[in-house]
């Protein structure tokens, strides 16, 4: 099925120029925190940057080049740097230009290219793979560059992506930028609670929103810590205590019990049990007997 891609402006990719050769920068110029992950970037990995006049949303088609006839493209992309930002990498396989020309001749509507999700970065986080057709062929590594490269300096924190190359007739890879603007503490609390609970109450959102306003991300961490330290409850136990299931046991009859709608009440799907029928027909099926023996 054809899906709609982002209704956005298509712009040319901005390639980050190589570091100036007039400046010498050692790994110590970029401070690497203790325990920081060190990575070695590919010499052929091109680096892309967002245009300076970007607005939300904007889509950029990446100008990727085949690296020595490799089966994958390797390149470096910028990550988001604040709450409320989202960067998505998508791939368009089907070129619908020719198809749309035929559809117009027949008076039909145009088909929108299908954007297949590849990866994303949001709220200042690293790039991460997105479930989809190409997830098993996509590789991402993020960390501090060990050495200087053609498009980077040592000590920079970067993310390198490796994605399957395009075949003949396929369209390309697209980088789409979204910015929700300033995200209120209440909105952050609501998004957080919707992801980790069965559904928050308004009072819970407001309370956590106050904590986020005062403590920032620490409030979310403390909330998780508090939840993990609580005594666990059993959903199964809760359900069974309040369940009013219908009783299907035919051997329980003539037993007084709770009234309808009272706790532990049970309802049957029948008015007479099998034994009621046996008692009414008798042992020989002619007259009502008193033995209750099965026929």
C-alpha positions as CSV (number, residue, x, y, z in Angstrom):
1,X,0.0,0.0,0.0
2,X,1.2,3.4,-0.8
3,X,1.7,5.7,2.3
4,X,2.1,9.4,2.4
5,X,5.6,10.7,3.2
6,X,6.2,14.0,5.0
7,X,4.6,16.9,3.1
8,X,7.8,19.0,3.4
9,X,10.2,21.0,1.4
10,X,12.8,19.1,-0.6
11,X,16.2,20.7,-0.2
12,X,19.7,19.8,-1.3
13,X,21.9,18.1,1.2
14,X,24.5,20.2,3.0
15,X,27.8,18.4,3.2
16,X,30.1,19.5,6.1
17,X,33.4,20.6,4.7
18,X,36.6,18.9,5.9
19,X,38.4,20.4,8.9
20,X,40.8,23.2,8.0
21,X,44.4,22.0,7.5
22,X,45.6,25.3,8.9
23,X,44.5,24.3,12.4
24,X,46.0,21.5,14.3
25,X,43.8,19.8,16.9
26,X,44.9,17.1,19.2
27,X,42.5,14.6,20.8
28,X,42.9,16.5,24.1
29,X,41.3,19.6,22.6
30,X,37.9,17.8,22.7
31,X,37.5,16.6,26.3
32,X,36.4,12.9,26.3
33,X,34.6,12.0,29.6
34,X,35.7,9.1,31.6
35,X,34.2,5.9,30.3
36,X,33.2,7.6,27.0
37,X,32.9,5.2,24.0
38,X,35.7,5.6,21.5
39,X,35.0,4.7,17.8
40,X,37.0,4.6,14.6
41,X,35.1,6.3,11.7
42,X,35.3,5.1,8.1
43,X,37.6,7.1,5.8
44,X,34.8,7.2,3.2
45,X,32.0,8.3,5.6
46,X,30.7,11.6,4.3
47,X,29.4,14.1,6.9
48,X,26.1,16.0,6.5
49,X,24.7,19.0,8.3
50,X,21.4,20.7,8.4
51,X,21.0,23.9,6.5
52,X,21.2,27.1,8.5
53,X,17.7,28.4,7.4
54,X,15.9,25.2,8.4
55,X,12.3,25.2,9.5
56,X,10.0,22.5,10.8
57,X,9.4,20.3,9.0
58,X,12.1,20.1,6.3
59,X,13.2,17.1,4.2
60,X,16.7,16.8,2.8
61,X,17.7,14.3,0.1
62,X,21.1,13.0,0.9
63,X,23.6,13.0,-1.9
64,X,25.1,9.6,-1.2
65,X,27.9,8.2,-3.3
66,X,29.0,4.6,-3.8
67,X,32.1,3.8,-1.8
68,X,34.2,1.5,-3.9
69,X,31.1,-0.5,-5.1
70,X,30.3,-1.4,-1.5
71,X,27.0,-2.9,-0.6
72,X,26.4,-0.1,1.9
73,X,26.7,3.7,2.2
74,X,28.5,5.0,5.2
75,X,27.9,8.6,6.4
76,X,27.8,10.8,9.5
77,X,24.6,12.6,10.5
78,X,23.9,15.3,13.1
79,X,21.9,14.3,16.1
80,X,19.2,16.3,17.8
81,X,20.4,18.6,20.6
82,X,17.4,19.5,22.7
83,X,13.9,18.3,23.8
84,X,11.2,18.5,21.2
85,X,13.5,17.9,18.2
86,X,13.2,14.8,15.9
87,X,15.3,13.7,13.0
88,X,14.2,10.8,10.9
89,X,16.0,8.9,8.1
90,X,13.8,7.3,5.5
91,X,14.3,5.6,2.2
92,X,12.2,5.8,-1.0
93,X,12.5,2.7,-3.2
94,X,9.7,3.2,-5.7
95,X,10.0,5.9,-8.3
96,X,6.5,7.0,-8.9
97,X,7.2,9.8,-11.5
98,X,6.5,7.6,-14.5
99,X,3.5,6.0,-12.7
100,X,2.0,9.4,-12.0
101,X,2.3,10.4,-15.6
102,X,0.2,7.4,-16.6
103,X,-2.3,8.1,-13.9
104,X,-2.8,11.7,-15.0
105,X,-3.5,10.5,-18.5
106,X,-6.3,8.3,-17.1
107,X,-7.6,11.1,-14.9
108,X,-6.4,9.5,-11.7
109,X,-4.8,11.1,-8.6
110,X,-1.0,11.0,-8.2
111,X,0.6,8.4,-5.9
112,X,2.8,9.7,-3.1
113,X,6.2,8.0,-2.6
114,X,6.4,5.6,0.3
115,X,9.0,6.6,2.9
116,X,10.4,3.5,4.5
117,X,11.7,4.2,8.1
118,X,15.4,3.6,8.6
119,X,16.6,5.4,11.7
120,X,15.8,8.3,14.1
121,X,17.2,10.7,16.7
122,X,15.0,12.6,19.1
123,X,15.2,14.7,22.2
124,X,19.0,15.0,22.0
125,X,19.6,11.3,21.9
126,X,21.7,9.1,19.6
127,X,20.6,7.7,16.3
128,X,18.7,4.4,16.7
129,X,17.4,1.9,14.2
130,X,13.7,2.0,13.4
131,X,11.8,-1.3,12.9
132,X,11.1,-1.9,9.2
133,X,12.3,-3.6,6.1
134,X,15.9,-2.6,6.4
135,X,16.5,-2.8,10.1
136,X,18.7,-5.9,9.9
137,X,20.9,-4.3,7.2
138,X,21.3,-0.9,9.0
139,X,24.2,-0.4,11.4
140,X,24.8,2.6,13.7
141,X,27.8,3.4,15.9
142,X,28.0,6.5,18.1
143,X,30.9,7.7,20.2
144,X,34.0,9.9,20.3
145,X,36.3,9.8,17.3
146,X,39.7,8.3,18.0
147,X,41.6,10.1,15.3
148,X,41.2,13.0,12.9
149,X,39.5,12.2,9.6
150,X,38.5,13.8,6.4
151,X,35.3,15.2,7.8
152,X,35.9,15.1,11.6
153,X,38.4,15.9,14.3
154,X,39.6,13.6,17.1
155,X,37.4,13.7,20.2
156,X,34.2,14.8,18.5
157,X,31.1,12.9,19.5
158,X,29.5,11.6,16.3
159,X,27.2,8.9,14.9
160,X,28.1,6.9,11.8
161,X,25.4,5.1,9.9
162,X,25.7,2.3,7.4
163,X,22.7,1.6,5.2
164,X,22.1,-0.6,2.2
165,X,22.9,0.9,-1.2
166,X,20.2,1.9,-3.7
167,X,19.6,-0.3,-6.7
168,X,18.9,1.0,-10.2
169,X,15.6,2.9,-10.3
170,X,15.3,3.5,-6.6
171,X,15.0,7.1,-5.4
172,X,17.1,7.8,-2.4
173,X,17.5,8.5,1.3
174,X,15.8,11.5,3.0
175,X,16.6,13.3,6.3
176,X,13.5,15.0,7.8
177,X,13.7,17.5,10.6
178,X,10.9,18.3,13.0
179,X,10.9,20.8,15.9
180,X,8.0,20.9,18.4
181,X,9.4,24.1,19.9
182,X,9.5,24.6,23.7
183,X,8.1,21.5,25.4
184,X,6.4,22.2,28.7
185,X,7.1,20.2,31.8
186,X,3.5,18.9,31.8
187,X,3.9,17.7,28.2
188,X,7.2,15.9,29.0
189,X,5.5,14.3,32.0
190,X,2.5,13.2,29.9
191,X,4.7,11.7,27.2
192,X,6.9,9.9,29.8
193,X,3.9,8.4,31.7
194,X,2.1,7.3,28.6
195,X,5.2,5.3,27.6
196,X,5.8,3.5,30.9
197,X,2.3,3.1,32.4
198,X,-1.1,1.7,31.4
199,X,-2.3,5.3,31.3
200,X,-1.8,8.2,33.7
201,X,-4.4,10.2,35.5
202,X,-4.5,14.0,35.0
203,X,-3.4,14.5,38.6
204,X,-0.4,12.2,38.1
205,X,0.7,14.2,35.0
206,X,0.3,17.5,36.9
207,X,2.3,16.2,39.9
208,X,5.1,14.8,37.8
209,X,5.1,18.0,35.7
210,X,5.8,20.0,38.8
211,X,8.8,17.7,39.7
212,X,10.1,18.0,36.1
213,X,9.9,21.8,36.3
214,X,12.0,21.8,39.5
215,X,14.4,18.9,38.8
216,X,14.4,18.3,35.1
217,X,15.4,14.8,33.9
218,X,16.2,13.9,37.5
219,X,12.5,13.9,38.3
220,X,11.9,11.1,35.7
221,X,14.8,9.1,37.1
222,X,13.4,9.4,40.7
223,X,10.0,8.4,39.5
224,X,11.3,5.2,38.0
225,X,13.4,4.4,41.1
226,X,10.3,4.9,43.3
227,X,8.2,2.6,41.1
228,X,10.8,-0.2,41.1
229,X,11.0,-0.1,44.9
230,X,7.3,-0.5,45.4
231,X,5.7,-3.8,46.5
232,X,4.5,-5.4,43.3
233,X,0.8,-6.1,42.9
234,X,-0.8,-9.0,40.9
235,X,-3.1,-8.0,38.1
236,X,-4.4,-11.6,38.0
237,X,-5.3,-11.5,41.7
238,X,-7.0,-8.1,41.3
239,X,-9.0,-9.4,38.3
240,X,-10.1,-12.7,39.9
241,X,-11.3,-11.0,43.1
242,X,-13.6,-8.8,41.1
243,X,-14.6,-11.2,38.4
244,X,-18.2,-12.3,38.3
245,X,-17.9,-15.2,35.9
246,X,-20.8,-17.5,35.0
247,X,-20.8,-20.9,36.7
248,X,-21.0,-23.9,34.4
249,X,-20.8,-26.7,37.0
250,X,-23.9,-28.8,36.7
251,X,-23.4,-30.6,40.0
252,X,-23.9,-27.4,42.0
253,X,-27.7,-26.8,42.3
254,X,-30.1,-25.8,44.9
255,X,-27.3,-24.0,46.8
256,X,-28.2,-20.6,48.2
257,X,-25.5,-18.0,47.7
258,X,-24.9,-14.3,47.4
259,X,-27.6,-12.2,45.7
260,X,-27.1,-10.9,42.2
261,X,-24.5,-8.2,41.9
262,X,-23.0,-9.0,45.4
263,X,-19.4,-10.0,45.7
264,X,-18.7,-13.6,44.8
265,X,-22.1,-14.0,43.1
266,X,-22.3,-16.4,40.2
267,X,-24.7,-16.8,37.4
268,X,-25.6,-19.9,35.4
269,X,-26.5,-20.2,31.8
270,X,-29.4,-22.6,32.5
271,X,-32.4,-22.9,34.8
272,X,-32.3,-26.7,35.3
273,X,-29.3,-28.9,35.8
274,X,-28.9,-32.3,34.2
275,X,-29.7,-33.9,37.5
276,X,-33.0,-32.1,37.7
277,X,-33.9,-33.8,34.4
278,X,-33.0,-37.2,35.8
279,X,-35.0,-36.8,38.9
280,X,-38.1,-35.7,36.9
281,X,-38.0,-38.7,34.5
282,X,-37.2,-41.5,36.8
283,X,-35.2,-44.7,36.2
284,X,-37.4,-46.0,33.4
285,X,-38.4,-42.8,31.8
286,X,-42.2,-43.2,32.4
287,X,-42.8,-41.7,35.8
288,X,-40.9,-39.5,38.1
289,X,-38.7,-41.6,40.3
290,X,-36.8,-40.9,43.4
291,X,-33.5,-42.7,42.7
292,X,-31.8,-40.1,40.7
293,X,-30.0,-42.7,38.8
294,X,-28.7,-41.8,35.3
295,X,-30.7,-43.1,32.4
